[in-house]
């Protein structure tokens, strides 16, 4: 019975973490943010055109007019794209253009 409960718990944990990975937000640790910030300073993205009234929201897709750049920072090679909007570095899922993390 104990093994069965352990397997059930492991399965639920797997399902829960799979949902997070495919979900709308990404957890970036402070030391990872340092790496990303240094990369963005060394590789500034192109200027972007943001529609009037647009607000960056995690889980929302970026407008098509916003140009993103692949994030090739150590540990993040082409896993995300990024753009800087109103002084905030925004990480984007390259497959969906969905905002997954905003660095303030």
C-alpha positions as CSV (number, residue, x, y, z in Angstrom):
1,X,0.0,0.0,0.0
2,X,2.8,2.4,0.9
3,X,4.5,1.8,-2.5
4,X,1.1,2.5,-4.3
5,X,0.8,5.8,-2.4
6,X,4.3,6.7,-3.4
7,X,3.6,6.0,-7.0
8,X,0.4,8.0,-7.0
9,X,2.2,10.9,-5.3
10,X,5.0,10.7,-7.9
11,X,2.5,10.7,-10.7
12,X,0.7,13.7,-9.3
13,X,4.0,15.5,-8.9
14,X,4.9,14.7,-12.5
15,X,1.5,15.9,-13.8
16,X,1.8,19.1,-11.7
17,X,5.3,20.0,-12.9
18,X,4.4,19.1,-16.5
19,X,1.6,21.6,-16.3
20,X,3.9,24.3,-15.0
21,X,6.4,23.7,-17.8
22,X,3.7,24.0,-20.4
23,X,1.9,26.7,-18.5
24,X,2.1,30.5,-18.7
25,X,5.0,31.4,-16.4
26,X,8.6,30.4,-15.9
27,X,10.4,30.7,-12.6
28,X,13.8,32.4,-13.1
29,X,16.1,32.3,-10.1
30,X,17.9,35.5,-9.1
31,X,21.3,34.2,-10.3
32,X,19.8,33.3,-13.6
33,X,18.4,36.9,-13.9
34,X,21.9,38.2,-13.4
35,X,23.1,36.1,-16.4
36,X,20.2,37.3,-18.5
37,X,20.7,41.0,-17.6
38,X,24.4,40.8,-18.5
39,X,23.5,39.1,-21.8
40,X,20.9,41.8,-22.6
41,X,23.3,44.6,-21.8
42,X,25.9,43.0,-24.1
43,X,23.4,42.2,-26.8
44,X,20.8,44.9,-26.8
45,X,17.6,44.0,-28.7
46,X,16.3,46.0,-31.6
47,X,14.0,48.9,-30.9
48,X,10.4,47.7,-30.7
49,X,7.1,49.2,-31.7
50,X,4.6,48.6,-29.0
51,X,0.9,49.4,-29.7
52,X,-0.6,52.3,-27.7
53,X,-2.0,51.1,-24.4
54,X,-0.2,47.7,-24.6
55,X,0.7,46.2,-21.2
56,X,3.1,43.3,-20.8
57,X,1.1,40.5,-19.1
58,X,2.5,37.0,-18.3
59,X,0.5,34.4,-20.2
60,X,-0.5,36.9,-23.0
61,X,0.9,36.7,-26.5
62,X,3.1,39.6,-27.7
63,X,1.6,41.7,-30.6
64,X,2.9,40.8,-34.0
65,X,4.5,44.2,-34.3
66,X,6.9,43.5,-31.4
67,X,10.2,42.0,-32.7
68,X,11.9,39.5,-30.3
69,X,15.5,38.3,-30.2
70,X,16.7,34.8,-29.4
71,X,18.2,34.5,-25.9
72,X,21.6,32.8,-26.2
73,X,22.7,33.5,-22.7
74,X,24.6,30.7,-21.0
75,X,22.0,28.1,-19.8
76,X,19.2,29.5,-21.9
77,X,20.5,28.9,-25.4
78,X,17.5,29.5,-27.7
79,X,15.1,28.3,-25.0
80,X,13.5,31.7,-25.0
81,X,13.4,34.9,-26.9
82,X,13.5,38.4,-25.3
83,X,12.5,42.0,-25.8
84,X,12.9,45.0,-23.7
85,X,9.6,47.0,-23.2
86,X,9.5,50.1,-21.0
87,X,12.8,49.1,-19.3
88,X,11.6,45.5,-18.5
89,X,13.3,42.5,-20.1
90,X,10.5,40.2,-21.2
91,X,11.1,36.5,-21.9
92,X,8.9,35.0,-24.6
93,X,8.2,31.4,-25.6
94,X,9.5,31.3,-29.2
95,X,6.8,28.7,-30.3
96,X,3.9,30.8,-29.1
97,X,5.2,34.4,-28.6
98,X,3.6,34.1,-25.2
99,X,5.2,36.1,-22.3
100,X,6.6,33.7,-19.8
101,X,8.6,36.0,-17.5
102,X,9.1,39.7,-16.9
103,X,12.2,41.0,-15.2
104,X,11.7,44.3,-13.4
